[in-house]
Amino acid sequence: PEGFTVLDTQGWSGCVTVLTTVTCAASSLAAGERRAFLIDVQAPASGGDYIVSARVSSNETDPNLSDNFDLGATLILEP
C-alpha cells in the first residue's frame, strides 16, 4: 500500500520493485505447482487500516481466473 517501503524480496529470482509494486516472473510452473515468496516491507509511522493485494497472470489459458487475485487487510496501531 501507499506509504509502505519495500526493503527486500525473497523466494523468486527476477523480482523487480517499482514504488510499492513488486513483480516477480517464473519461467514455468506445472499445473497445481506452488511458489512461495516473501516481500519484506517497512510500514508507515502512522497507524490505520491498509489493504495489500496480490495478482498472478500467465501467457497460458487459465480456466479459473477467480483464483488469480487476493486481498489482505492489516491494522497498524500507533505506539
PDB file with SEQRES, HELIX, SHEET and CRYST1 records, atoms N, CA, C and O in Angstrom:
SEQRES   1 A   79  PRO GLU GLY PHE THR VAL LEU ASP THR GLN GLY TRP SER          
SEQRES   2 A   79  GLY CYS VAL THR VAL LEU THR THR VAL THR CYS ALA ALA          
SEQRES   3 A   79  SER SER LEU ALA ALA GLY GLU ARG ARG ALA PHE LEU ILE          
SEQRES   4 A   79  ASP VAL GLN ALA PRO ALA SER GLY GLY ASP TYR ILE VAL          
SEQRES   5 A   79  SER ALA ARG VAL SER SER ASN GLU THR ASP PRO ASN LEU          
SEQRES   6 A   79  SER ASP ASN PHE ASP LEU GLY ALA THR LEU ILE LEU GLU          
SEQRES   7 A   79  PRO                                                          
HELIX    1 AA1 LEU A   65  ASP A   67  5                                   3    
SHEET    1 AA1 2 THR A   5  GLN A  10  0                                        
SHEET    2 AA1 2 LEU A  38  GLN A  42 -1                                        
SHEET    1 AA2 2 VAL A  16  VAL A  18  0                                        
SHEET    2 AA2 2 THR A  21  THR A  23 -1                                        
SHEET    1 AA3 2 GLY A  48  ARG A  55  0                                        
SHEET    2 AA3 2 PHE A  69  ILE A  76 -1                                        
CRYST1    1.000    1.000    1.000  90.00  90.00  90.00 P 1           1          
ATOM      1  N   PRO A   1       0.815  -1.203   0.000  1.00  0.00           N  
ATOM      2  CA  PRO A   1       0.000   0.000   0.000  1.00  0.00           C  
ATOM      3  C   PRO A   1       0.858   1.265   0.000  1.00  0.00           C  
ATOM      4  O   PRO A   1       2.043   1.223   0.329  1.00  0.00           O  
ATOM      5  N   GLU A   2       0.258   2.364  -0.365  1.00  0.00           N  
ATOM      6  CA  GLU A   2       0.970   3.641  -0.339  1.00  0.00           C  
ATOM      7  C   GLU A   2       1.479   3.897   1.070  1.00  0.00           C  
ATOM      8  O   GLU A   2       0.772   3.651   2.048  1.00  0.00           O  
ATOM      9  N   GLY A   3       2.706   4.390   1.172  1.00  0.00           N  
ATOM     10  CA  GLY A   3       3.304   4.659   2.468  1.00  0.00           C  
ATOM     11  C   GLY A   3       4.219   3.549   2.946  1.00  0.00           C  
ATOM     12  O   GLY A   3       5.054   3.776   3.821  1.00  0.00           O  
ATOM     13  N   PHE A   4       4.080   2.351   2.392  1.00  0.00           N  
ATOM     14  CA  PHE A   4       4.962   1.242   2.735  1.00  0.00           C  
ATOM     15  C   PHE A   4       6.217   1.319   1.871  1.00  0.00           C  
ATOM     16  O   PHE A   4       6.164   1.799   0.739  1.00  0.00           O  
ATOM     17  N   THR A   5       7.340   0.849   2.398  1.00  0.00           N  
ATOM     18  CA  THR A   5       8.595   0.816   1.657  1.00  0.00           C  
ATOM     19  C   THR A   5       9.034  -0.632   1.514  1.00  0.00           C  
ATOM     20  O   THR A   5       9.172  -1.339   2.511  1.00  0.00           O  
ATOM     21  N   VAL A   6       9.255  -1.082   0.275  1.00  0.00           N  
ATOM     22  CA  VAL A   6       9.740  -2.442   0.039  1.00  0.00           C  
ATOM     23  C   VAL A   6      11.232  -2.473   0.356  1.00  0.00           C  
ATOM     24  O   VAL A   6      12.014  -1.718  -0.221  1.00  0.00           O  
ATOM     25  N   LEU A   7      11.620  -3.360   1.284  1.00  0.00           N  
ATOM     26  CA  LEU A   7      13.017  -3.473   1.697  1.00  0.00           C  
ATOM     27  C   LEU A   7      13.741  -4.610   0.983  1.00  0.00           C  
ATOM     28  O   LEU A   7      14.919  -4.481   0.651  1.00  0.00           O  
ATOM     29  N   ASP A   8      13.037  -5.736   0.741  1.00  0.00           N  
ATOM     30  CA  ASP A   8      13.692  -6.905   0.158  1.00  0.00           C  
ATOM     31  C   ASP A   8      12.633  -7.868  -0.363  1.00  0.00           C  
ATOM     32  O   ASP A   8      11.491  -7.867   0.098  1.00  0.00           O  
ATOM     33  N   THR A   9      13.032  -8.688  -1.331  1.00  0.00           N  
ATOM     34  CA  THR A   9      12.173  -9.772  -1.819  1.00  0.00           C  
ATOM     35  C   THR A   9      12.990 -11.050  -1.777  1.00  0.00           C  
ATOM     36  O   THR A   9      14.191 -11.038  -2.048  1.00  0.00           O  
ATOM     37  N   GLN A  10      12.330 -12.166  -1.435  1.00  0.00           N  
ATOM     38  CA  GLN A  10      12.999 -13.461  -1.380  1.00  0.00           C  
ATOM     39  C   GLN A  10      12.074 -14.531  -1.922  1.00  0.00           C  
ATOM     40  O   GLN A  10      10.856 -14.435  -1.773  1.00  0.00           O  
ATOM     41  N   GLY A  11      12.636 -15.542  -2.544  1.00  0.00           N  
ATOM     42  CA  GLY A  11      11.850 -16.690  -2.972  1.00  0.00           C  
ATOM     43  C   GLY A  11      11.851 -16.893  -4.465  1.00  0.00           C  
ATOM     44  O   GLY A  11      11.912 -18.032  -4.927  1.00  0.00           O  
ATOM     45  N   TRP A  12      11.786 -15.852  -5.218  1.00  0.00           N  
ATOM     46  CA  TRP A  12      11.835 -15.959  -6.679  1.00  0.00           C  
ATOM     47  C   TRP A  12      12.935 -15.057  -7.177  1.00  0.00           C  
ATOM     48  O   TRP A  12      13.128 -13.956  -6.662  1.00  0.00           O  
ATOM     49  N   SER A  13      13.646 -15.512  -8.160  1.00  0.00           N  
ATOM     50  CA  SER A  13      14.609 -14.606  -8.790  1.00  0.00           C  
ATOM     51  C   SER A  13      13.851 -13.769  -9.808  1.00  0.00           C  
ATOM     52  O   SER A  13      12.733 -14.111 -10.194  1.00  0.00           O  
ATOM     53  N   GLY A  14      14.440 -12.711 -10.224  1.00  0.00           N  
ATOM     54  CA  GLY A  14      13.817 -11.876 -11.243  1.00  0.00           C  
ATOM     55  C   GLY A  14      12.732 -10.959 -10.725  1.00  0.00           C  
ATOM     56  O   GLY A  14      11.873 -10.537 -11.499  1.00  0.00           O  
ATOM     57  N   CYS A  15      12.739 -10.635  -9.433  1.00  0.00           N  
ATOM     58  CA  CYS A  15      11.746  -9.708  -8.892  1.00  0.00           C  
ATOM     59  C   CYS A  15      12.205  -8.272  -9.128  1.00  0.00           C  
ATOM     60  O   CYS A  15      13.384  -7.948  -8.982  1.00  0.00           O  
ATOM     61  N   VAL A  16      11.258  -7.426  -9.491  1.00  0.00           N  
ATOM     62  CA  VAL A  16      11.525  -6.016  -9.746  1.00  0.00           C  
ATOM     63  C   VAL A  16      10.554  -5.205  -8.895  1.00  0.00           C  
ATOM     64  O   VAL A  16       9.361  -5.506  -8.854  1.00  0.00           O  
ATOM     65  N   THR A  17      11.064  -4.174  -8.214  1.00  0.00           N  
ATOM     66  CA  THR A  17      10.225  -3.309  -7.392  1.00  0.00           C  
ATOM     67  C   THR A  17      10.165  -1.923  -8.004  1.00  0.00           C  
ATOM     68  O   THR A  17      11.195  -1.312  -8.290  1.00  0.00           O  
ATOM     69  N   VAL A  18       8.943  -1.428  -8.203  1.00  0.00           N  
ATOM     70  CA  VAL A  18       8.719  -0.054  -8.666  1.00  0.00           C  
ATOM     71  C   VAL A  18       7.730   0.570  -7.692  1.00  0.00           C  
ATOM     72  O   VAL A  18       6.560   0.190  -7.653  1.00  0.00           O  
ATOM     73  N   LEU A  19       8.209   1.530  -6.904  1.00  0.00           N  
ATOM     74  CA  LEU A  19       7.423   2.157  -5.835  1.00  0.00           C  
ATOM     75  C   LEU A  19       6.907   1.076  -4.893  1.00  0.00           C  
ATOM     76  O   LEU A  19       7.713   0.448  -4.208  1.00  0.00           O  
ATOM     77  N   THR A  20       5.602   0.832  -4.829  1.00  0.00           N  
ATOM     78  CA  THR A  20       5.067  -0.186  -3.925  1.00  0.00           C  
ATOM     79  C   THR A  20       4.574  -1.419  -4.669  1.00  0.00           C  
ATOM     80  O   THR A  20       3.832  -2.219  -4.100  1.00  0.00           O  
ATOM     81  N   THR A  21       4.964  -1.589  -5.919  1.00  0.00           N  
ATOM     82  CA  THR A  21       4.568  -2.763  -6.693  1.00  0.00           C  
ATOM     83  C   THR A  21       5.782  -3.657  -6.915  1.00  0.00           C  
ATOM     84  O   THR A  21       6.817  -3.208  -7.408  1.00  0.00           O  
ATOM     85  N   VAL A  22       5.640  -4.932  -6.543  1.00  0.00           N  
ATOM     86  CA  VAL A  22       6.694  -5.919  -6.761  1.00  0.00           C  
ATOM     87  C   VAL A  22       6.196  -6.889  -7.828  1.00  0.00           C  
ATOM     88  O   VAL A  22       5.110  -7.455  -7.703  1.00  0.00           O  
ATOM     89  N   THR A  23       6.996  -7.078  -8.875  1.00  0.00           N  
ATOM     90  CA  THR A  23       6.656  -8.012  -9.941  1.00  0.00           C  
ATOM     91  C   THR A  23       7.733  -9.093  -9.994  1.00  0.00           C  
ATOM     92  O   THR A  23       8.923  -8.792 -10.092  1.00  0.00           O  
ATOM     93  N   CYS A  24       7.302 -10.363  -9.926  1.00  0.00           N  
ATOM     94  CA  CYS A  24       8.222 -11.490  -9.991  1.00  0.00           C  
ATOM     95  C   CYS A  24       7.798 -12.393 -11.143  1.00  0.00           C  
ATOM     96  O   CYS A  24       6.607 -12.614 -11.365  1.00  0.00           O  
ATOM     97  N   ALA A  25       8.779 -12.911 -11.871  1.00  0.00           N  
ATOM     98  CA  ALA A  25       8.499 -13.772 -13.015  1.00  0.00           C  
ATOM     99  C   ALA A  25       9.052 -15.167 -12.763  1.00  0.00           C  
ATOM    100  O   ALA A  25      10.178 -15.322 -12.290  1.00  0.00           O  
ATOM    101  N   ALA A  26       8.261 -16.168 -13.077  1.00  0.00           N  
ATOM    102  CA  ALA A  26       8.701 -17.568 -13.028  1.00  0.00           C  
ATOM    103  C   ALA A  26       8.668 -18.086 -14.458  1.00  0.00           C  
ATOM    104  O   ALA A  26       7.677 -17.901 -15.165  1.00  0.00           O  
ATOM    105  N   SER A  27       9.742 -18.731 -14.885  1.00  0.00           N  
ATOM    106  CA  SER A  27       9.814 -19.166 -16.282  1.00  0.00           C  
ATOM    107  C   SER A  27       8.751 -20.203 -16.608  1.00  0.00           C  
ATOM    108  O   SER A  27       8.218 -20.210 -17.717  1.00  0.00           O  
ATOM    109  N   SER A  28       8.434 -21.079 -15.660  1.00  0.00           N  
ATOM    110  CA  SER A  28       7.369 -22.058 -15.909  1.00  0.00           C  
ATOM    111  C   SER A  28       6.879 -22.636 -14.584  1.00  0.00           C  
ATOM    112  O   SER A  28       7.629 -22.736 -13.613  1.00  0.00           O  
ATOM    113  N   LEU A  29       5.616 -23.009 -14.570  1.00  0.00           N  
ATOM    114  CA  LEU A  29       5.001 -23.688 -13.436  1.00  0.00           C  
ATOM    115  C   LEU A  29       4.135 -24.808 -13.990  1.00  0.00           C  
ATOM    116  O   LEU A  29       3.408 -24.608 -14.964  1.00  0.00           O  
ATOM    117  N   ALA A  30       4.205 -25.970 -13.385  1.00  0.00           N  
ATOM    118  CA  ALA A  30       3.332 -27.072 -13.775  1.00  0.00           C  
ATOM    119  C   ALA A  30       1.946 -26.830 -13.183  1.00  0.00           C  
ATOM    120  O   ALA A  30       1.803 -26.084 -12.214  1.00  0.00           O  
ATOM    121  N   ALA A  31       0.944 -27.451 -13.756  1.00  0.00           N  
ATOM    122  CA  ALA A  31      -0.420 -27.327 -13.233  1.00  0.00           C  
ATOM    123  C   ALA A  31      -0.434 -27.744 -11.771  1.00  0.00           C  
ATOM    124  O   ALA A  31       0.040 -28.827 -11.428  1.00  0.00           O  
ATOM    125  N   GLY A  32      -0.974 -26.894 -10.909  1.00  0.00           N  
ATOM    126  CA  GLY A  32      -1.060 -27.180  -9.487  1.00  0.00           C  
ATOM    127  C   GLY A  32       0.205 -26.894  -8.700  1.00  0.00           C  
ATOM    128  O   GLY A  32       0.197 -27.001  -7.474  1.00  0.00           O  
ATOM    129  N   GLU A  33       1.286 -26.535  -9.367  1.00  0.00           N  
ATOM    130  CA  GLU A  33       2.534 -26.240  -8.669  1.00  0.00           C  
ATOM    131  C   GLU A  33       2.411 -24.926  -7.897  1.00  0.00           C  
ATOM    132  O   GLU A  33       1.711 -24.007  -8.322  1.00  0.00           O  
ATOM    133  N   ARG A  34       3.087 -24.853  -6.777  1.00  0.00           N  
ATOM    134  CA  ARG A  34       3.052 -23.651  -5.943  1.00  0.00           C  
ATOM    135  C   ARG A  34       4.439 -23.029  -5.876  1.00  0.00           C  
ATOM    136  O   ARG A  34       5.450 -23.726  -5.958  1.00  0.00           O  
ATOM    137  N   ARG A  35       4.475 -21.727  -5.729  1.00  0.00           N  
ATOM    138  CA  ARG A  35       5.710 -20.993  -5.468  1.00  0.00           C  
ATOM    139  C   ARG A  35       5.434 -20.035  -4.319  1.00  0.00           C  
ATOM    140  O   ARG A  35       4.374 -19.413  -4.256  1.00  0.00           O  
ATOM    141  N   ALA A  36       6.380 -19.923  -3.427  1.00  0.00           N  
ATOM    142  CA  ALA A  36       6.239 -19.007  -2.295  1.00  0.00           C  
ATOM    143  C   ALA A  36       7.312 -17.936  -2.396  1.00  0.00           C  
ATOM    144  O   ALA A  36       8.406 -18.187  -2.901  1.00  0.00           O  
ATOM    145  N   PHE A  37       6.994 -16.751  -1.917  1.00  0.00           N  
ATOM    146  CA  PHE A  37       7.968 -15.676  -1.862  1.00  0.00           C  
ATOM    147  C   PHE A  37       7.625 -14.762  -0.702  1.00  0.00           C  
ATOM    148  O   PHE A  37       6.503 -14.761  -0.195  1.00  0.00           O  
ATOM    149  N   LEU A  38       8.609 -13.991  -0.297  1.00  0.00           N  
ATOM    150  CA  LEU A  38       8.466 -13.090   0.844  1.00  0.00           C  
ATOM    151  C   LEU A  38       8.808 -11.678   0.393  1.00  0.00           C  
ATOM    152  O   LEU A  38       9.833 -11.451  -0.249  1.00  0.00           O  
ATOM    153  N   ILE A  39       7.955 -10.747   0.730  1.00  0.00           N  
ATOM    154  CA  ILE A  39       8.228  -9.334   0.472  1.00  0.00           C  
ATOM    155  C   ILE A  39       8.361  -8.664   1.840  1.00  0.00           C  
ATOM    156  O   ILE A  39       7.397  -8.592   2.602  1.00  0.00           O  
ATOM    157  N   ASP A  40       9.548  -8.184   2.135  1.00  0.00           N  
ATOM    158  CA  ASP A  40       9.838  -7.528   3.407  1.00  0.00           C  
ATOM    159  C   ASP A  40       9.588  -6.034   3.233  1.00  0.00           C  
ATOM    160  O   ASP A  40      10.204  -5.391   2.382  1.00  0.00           O  
ATOM    161  N   VAL A  41       8.682  -5.483   4.041  1.00  0.00           N  
ATOM    162  CA  VAL A  41       8.327  -4.068   3.907  1.00  0.00           C  
ATOM    163  C   VAL A  41       8.464  -3.350   5.238  1.00  0.00           C  
ATOM    164  O   VAL A  41       8.446  -3.965   6.304  1.00  0.00           O  
ATOM    165  N   GLN A  42       8.601  -2.040   5.149  1.00  0.00           N  
ATOM    166  CA  GLN A  42       8.551  -1.181   6.325  1.00  0.00           C  
ATOM    167  C   GLN A  42       7.235  -0.427   6.268  1.00  0.00           C  
ATOM    168  O   GLN A  42       6.937   0.252   5.285  1.00  0.00           O  
ATOM    169  N   ALA A  43       6.451  -0.551   7.328  1.00  0.00           N  
ATOM    170  CA  ALA A  43       5.150   0.107   7.388  1.00  0.00           C  
ATOM    171  C   ALA A  43       5.327   1.593   7.688  1.00  0.00           C  
ATOM    172  O   ALA A  43       6.344   1.996   8.253  1.00  0.00           O  
ATOM    173  N   PRO A  44       4.346   2.401   7.314  1.00  0.00           N  
ATOM    174  CA  PRO A  44       4.417   3.828   7.633  1.00  0.00           C  
ATOM    175  C   PRO A  44       4.293   4.052   9.140  1.00  0.00           C  
ATOM    176  O   PRO A  44       3.783   3.201   9.868  1.00  0.00           O  
ATOM    177  N   ALA A  45       4.768   5.207   9.590  1.00  0.00           N  
ATOM    178  CA  ALA A  45       4.728   5.529  11.015  1.00  0.00           C  
ATOM    179  C   ALA A  45       3.308   5.785  11.504  1.00  0.00           C  
ATOM    180  O   ALA A  45       3.014   5.594  12.684  1.00  0.00           O  
ATOM    181  N   SER A  46       2.425   6.216  10.605  1.00  0.00           N  
ATOM    182  CA  SER A  46       1.048   6.499  11.014  1.00  0.00           C  
ATOM    183  C   SER A  46       0.220   5.219  11.005  1.00  0.00           C  
ATOM    184  O   SER A  46       0.360   4.380  10.116  1.00  0.00           O  
ATOM    185  N   GLY A  47      -0.630   5.085  11.995  1.00  0.00           N  
ATOM    186  CA  GLY A  47      -1.485   3.917  12.092  1.00  0.00           C  
ATOM    187  C   GLY A  47      -2.636   3.995  11.108  1.00  0.00           C  
ATOM    188  O   GLY A  47      -2.868   5.029  10.483  1.00  0.00           O  
ATOM    189  N   GLY A  48      -3.347   2.896  10.981  1.00  0.00           N  
ATOM    190  CA  GLY A  48      -4.515   2.864  10.120  1.00  0.00           C  
ATOM    191  C   GLY A  48      -4.750   1.489   9.526  1.00  0.00           C  
ATOM    192  O   GLY A  48      -3.989   0.552   9.770  1.00  0.00           O  
ATOM    193  N   ASP A  49      -5.816   1.379   8.743  1.00  0.00           N  
ATOM    194  CA  ASP A  49      -6.140   0.154   8.026  1.00  0.00           C  
ATOM    195  C   ASP A  49      -5.475   0.200   6.659  1.00  0.00           C  
ATOM    196  O   ASP A  49      -5.546   1.214   5.966  1.00  0.00           O  
ATOM    197  N   TYR A  50      -4.831  -0.889   6.269  1.00  0.00           N  
ATOM    198  CA  TYR A  50      -4.155  -0.959   4.980  1.00  0.00           C  
ATOM    199  C   TYR A  50      -4.572  -2.233   4.259  1.00  0.00           C  
ATOM    200  O   TYR A  50      -4.748  -3.279   4.883  1.00  0.00           O  
ATOM    201  N   ILE A  51      -4.727  -2.141   2.962  1.00  0.00           N  
ATOM    202  CA  ILE A  51      -5.094  -3.281   2.122  1.00  0.00           C  
ATOM    203  C   ILE A  51      -3.912  -3.629   1.235  1.00  0.00           C  
ATOM    204  O   ILE A  51      -3.356  -2.764   0.558  1.00  0.00           O  
ATOM    205  N   VAL A  52      -3.527  -4.906   1.241  1.00  0.00           N  
ATOM    206  CA  VAL A  52      -2.457  -5.423   0.401  1.00  0.00           C  
ATOM    207  C   VAL A  52      -3.100  -6.331  -0.632  1.00  0.00           C  
ATOM    208  O   VAL A  52      -3.997  -7.108  -0.304  1.00  0.00           O  
ATOM    209  N   SER A  53      -2.650  -6.241  -1.880  1.00  0.00           N  
ATOM    210  CA  SER A  53      -3.224  -7.097  -2.923  1.00  0.00           C  
ATOM    211  C   SER A  53      -2.131  -7.875  -3.633  1.00  0.00           C  
ATOM    212  O   SER A  53      -0.974  -7.458  -3.677  1.00  0.00           O  
ATOM    213  N   ALA A  54      -2.522  -9.016  -4.187  1.00  0.00           N  
ATOM    214  CA  ALA A  54      -1.610  -9.852  -4.980  1.00  0.00           C  
ATOM    215  C   ALA A  54      -2.373 -10.351  -6.199  1.00  0.00           C  
ATOM    216  O   ALA A  54      -3.559 -10.672  -6.123  1.00  0.00           O  
ATOM    217  N   ARG A  55      -1.664 -10.409  -7.328  1.00  0.00           N  
ATOM    218  CA  ARG A  55      -2.285 -10.843  -8.575  1.00  0.00           C  
ATOM    219  C   ARG A  55      -1.277 -11.707  -9.334  1.00  0.00           C  
ATOM    220  O   ARG A  55      -0.078 -11.427  -9.318  1.00  0.00           O  
ATOM    221  N   VAL A  56      -1.757 -12.739  -9.989  1.00  0.00           N  
ATOM    222  CA  VAL A  56      -0.910 -13.563 -10.855  1.00  0.00           C  
ATOM    223  C   VAL A  56      -1.493 -13.571 -12.259  1.00  0.00           C  
ATOM    224  O   VAL A  56      -2.695 -13.391 -12.453  1.00  0.00           O  
ATOM    225  N   SER A  57      -0.619 -13.781 -13.228  1.00  0.00           N  
ATOM    226  CA  SER A  57      -1.071 -13.880 -14.621  1.00  0.00           C  
ATOM    227  C   SER A  57      -0.171 -14.858 -15.357  1.00  0.00           C  
ATOM    228  O   SER A  57       0.898 -15.230 -14.873  1.00  0.00           O  
ATOM    229  N   SER A  58      -0.622 -15.267 -16.535  1.00  0.00           N  
ATOM    230  CA  SER A  58       0.109 -16.259 -17.315  1.00  0.00           C  
ATOM    231  C   SER A  58      -0.108 -16.020 -18.801  1.00  0.00           C  
ATOM    232  O   SER A  58      -1.105 -15.427 -19.211  1.00  0.00           O  
ATOM    233  N   ASN A  59       0.827 -16.484 -19.585  1.00  0.00           N  
ATOM    234  CA  ASN A  59       0.651 -16.455 -21.043  1.00  0.00           C  
ATOM    235  C   ASN A  59      -0.248 -17.591 -21.506  1.00  0.00           C  
ATOM    236  O   ASN A  59      -0.758 -17.559 -22.626  1.00  0.00           O  
ATOM    237  N   GLU A  60      -0.447 -18.591 -20.660  1.00  0.00           N  
ATOM    238  CA  GLU A  60      -1.295 -19.745 -20.979  1.00  0.00           C  
ATOM    239  C   GLU A  60      -2.751 -19.444 -20.625  1.00  0.00           C  
ATOM    240  O   GLU A  60      -3.026 -18.571 -19.801  1.00  0.00           O  
ATOM    241  N   THR A  61      -3.665 -20.156 -21.239  1.00  0.00           N  
ATOM    242  CA  THR A  61      -5.088 -20.019 -20.931  1.00  0.00           C  
ATOM    243  C   THR A  61      -5.358 -20.567 -19.533  1.00  0.00           C  
ATOM    244  O   THR A  61      -4.937 -21.675 -19.202  1.00  0.00           O  
ATOM    245  N   ASP A  62      -6.056 -19.795 -18.726  1.00  0.00           N  
ATOM    246  CA  ASP A  62      -6.396 -20.196 -17.358  1.00  0.00           C  
ATOM    247  C   ASP A  62      -7.906 -20.373 -17.281  1.00  0.00           C  
ATOM    248  O   ASP A  62      -8.646 -19.402 -17.438  1.00  0.00           O  
ATOM    249  N   PRO A  63      -8.378 -21.596 -17.042  1.00  0.00           N  
ATOM    250  CA  PRO A  63      -9.826 -21.825 -16.987  1.00  0.00           C  
ATOM    251  C   PRO A  63     -10.503 -21.262 -15.738  1.00  0.00           C  
ATOM    252  O   PRO A  63     -11.732 -21.197 -15.683  1.00  0.00           O  
ATOM    253  N   ASN A  64      -9.722 -20.855 -14.735  1.00  0.00           N  
ATOM    254  CA  ASN A  64     -10.302 -20.341 -13.486  1.00  0.00           C  
ATOM    255  C   ASN A  64      -9.598 -19.042 -13.098  1.00  0.00           C  
ATOM    256  O   ASN A  64      -8.655 -19.058 -12.307  1.00  0.00           O  
ATOM    257  N   LEU A  65     -10.048 -17.934 -13.644  1.00  0.00           N  
ATOM    258  CA  LEU A  65      -9.434 -16.641 -13.353  1.00  0.00           C  
ATOM    259  C   LEU A  65      -9.775 -16.122 -11.954  1.00  0.00           C  
ATOM    260  O   LEU A  65      -9.132 -15.192 -11.469  1.00  0.00           O  
ATOM    261  N   SER A  66     -10.778 -16.715 -11.302  1.00  0.00           N  
ATOM    262  CA  SER A  66     -11.225 -16.208  -9.999  1.00  0.00           C  
ATOM    263  C   SER A  66     -10.198 -16.422  -8.895  1.00  0.00           C  
ATOM    264  O   SER A  66     -10.283 -15.768  -7.856  1.00  0.00           O  
ATOM    265  N   ASP A  67      -9.227 -17.319  -9.084  1.00  0.00           N  
ATOM    266  CA  ASP A  67      -8.239 -17.559  -8.036  1.00  0.00           C  
ATOM    267  C   ASP A  67      -6.896 -16.890  -8.335  1.00  0.00           C  
ATOM    268  O   ASP A  67      -5.868 -17.293  -7.791  1.00  0.00           O  
ATOM    269  N   ASN A  68      -6.902 -15.880  -9.189  1.00  0.00           N  
ATOM    270  CA  ASN A  68      -5.671 -15.196  -9.569  1.00  0.00           C  
ATOM    271  C   ASN A  68      -5.468 -13.857  -8.865  1.00  0.00           C  
ATOM    272  O   ASN A  68      -4.544 -13.118  -9.206  1.00  0.00           O  
ATOM    273  N   PHE A  69      -6.314 -13.533  -7.894  1.00  0.00           N  
ATOM    274  CA  PHE A  69      -6.240 -12.249  -7.199  1.00  0.00           C  
ATOM    275  C   PHE A  69      -6.641 -12.459  -5.747  1.00  0.00           C  
ATOM    276  O   PHE A  69      -7.546 -13.239  -5.451  1.00  0.00           O  
ATOM    277  N   ASP A  70      -5.964 -11.759  -4.845  1.00  0.00           N  
ATOM    278  CA  ASP A  70      -6.320 -11.856  -3.433  1.00  0.00           C  
ATOM    279  C   ASP A  70      -6.032 -10.527  -2.735  1.00  0.00           C  
ATOM    280  O   ASP A  70      -5.154  -9.771  -3.150  1.00  0.00           O  
ATOM    281  N   LEU A  71      -6.775 -10.260  -1.683  1.00  0.00           N  
ATOM    282  CA  LEU A  71      -6.606  -9.062  -0.862  1.00  0.00           C  
ATOM    283  C   LEU A  71      -6.354  -9.487   0.573  1.00  0.00           C  
ATOM    284  O   LEU A  71      -6.866 -10.509   1.029  1.00  0.00           O  
ATOM    285  N   GLY A  72      -5.564  -8.698   1.276  1.00  0.00           N  
ATOM    286  CA  GLY A  72      -5.348  -8.925   2.694  1.00  0.00           C  
ATOM    287  C   GLY A  72      -5.406  -7.584   3.410  1.00  0.00           C  
ATOM    288  O   GLY A  72      -4.903  -6.583   2.900  1.00  0.00           O  
ATOM    289  N   ALA A  73      -6.005  -7.563   4.565  1.00  0.00           N  
ATOM    290  CA  ALA A  73      -6.133  -6.325   5.329  1.00  0.00           C  
ATOM    291  C   ALA A  73      -5.283  -6.413   6.584  1.00  0.00           C  
ATOM    292  O   ALA A  73      -5.175  -7.476   7.196  1.00  0.00           O  
ATOM    293  N   THR A  74      -4.684  -5.306   6.963  1.00  0.00           N  
ATOM    294  CA  THR A  74      -3.931  -5.266   8.208  1.00  0.00           C  
ATOM    295  C   THR A  74      -4.200  -3.937   8.904  1.00  0.00           C  
ATOM    296  O   THR A  74      -4.375  -2.909   8.250  1.00  0.00           O  
ATOM    297  N   LEU A  75      -4.231  -3.965  10.200  1.00  0.00           N  
ATOM    298  CA  LEU A  75      -4.426  -2.766  11.015  1.00  0.00           C  
ATOM    299  C   LEU A  75      -3.125  -2.468  11.741  1.00  0.00           C  
ATOM    300  O   LEU A  75      -2.593  -3.323  12.449  1.00  0.00           O  
ATOM    301  N   ILE A  76      -2.615  -1.258  11.566  1.00  0.00           N  
ATOM    302  CA  ILE A  76      -1.402  -0.834  12.254  1.00  0.00           C  
ATOM    303  C   ILE A  76      -1.801   0.176  13.318  1.00  0.00           C  
ATOM    304  O   ILE A  76      -2.414   1.203  13.025  1.00  0.00           O  
ATOM    305  N   LEU A  77      -1.443  -0.133  14.555  1.00  0.00           N  
ATOM    306  CA  LEU A  77      -1.763   0.748  15.678  1.00  0.00           C  
ATOM    307  C   LEU A  77      -0.570   1.647  15.965  1.00  0.00           C  
ATOM    308  O   LEU A  77       0.576   1.198  15.929  1.00  0.00           O  
ATOM    309  N   GLU A  78      -0.834   2.893  16.244  1.00  0.00           N  
ATOM    310  CA  GLU A  78       0.228   3.819  16.615  1.00  0.00           C  
ATOM    311  C   GLU A  78       0.706   3.485  18.029  1.00  0.00           C  
ATOM    312  O   GLU A  78      -0.095   3.121  18.890  1.00  0.00           O  
ATOM    313  N   PRO A  79       2.015   3.610  18.263  1.00  0.00           N  
ATOM    314  CA  PRO A  79       2.531   3.274  19.603  1.00  0.00           C  
ATOM    315  C   PRO A  79       2.017   4.211  20.666  1.00  0.00           C  
ATOM    316  O   PRO A  79       2.359   4.061  21.839  1.00  0.00           O  
TER     317      PRO A  79                                                      
END                                                                             
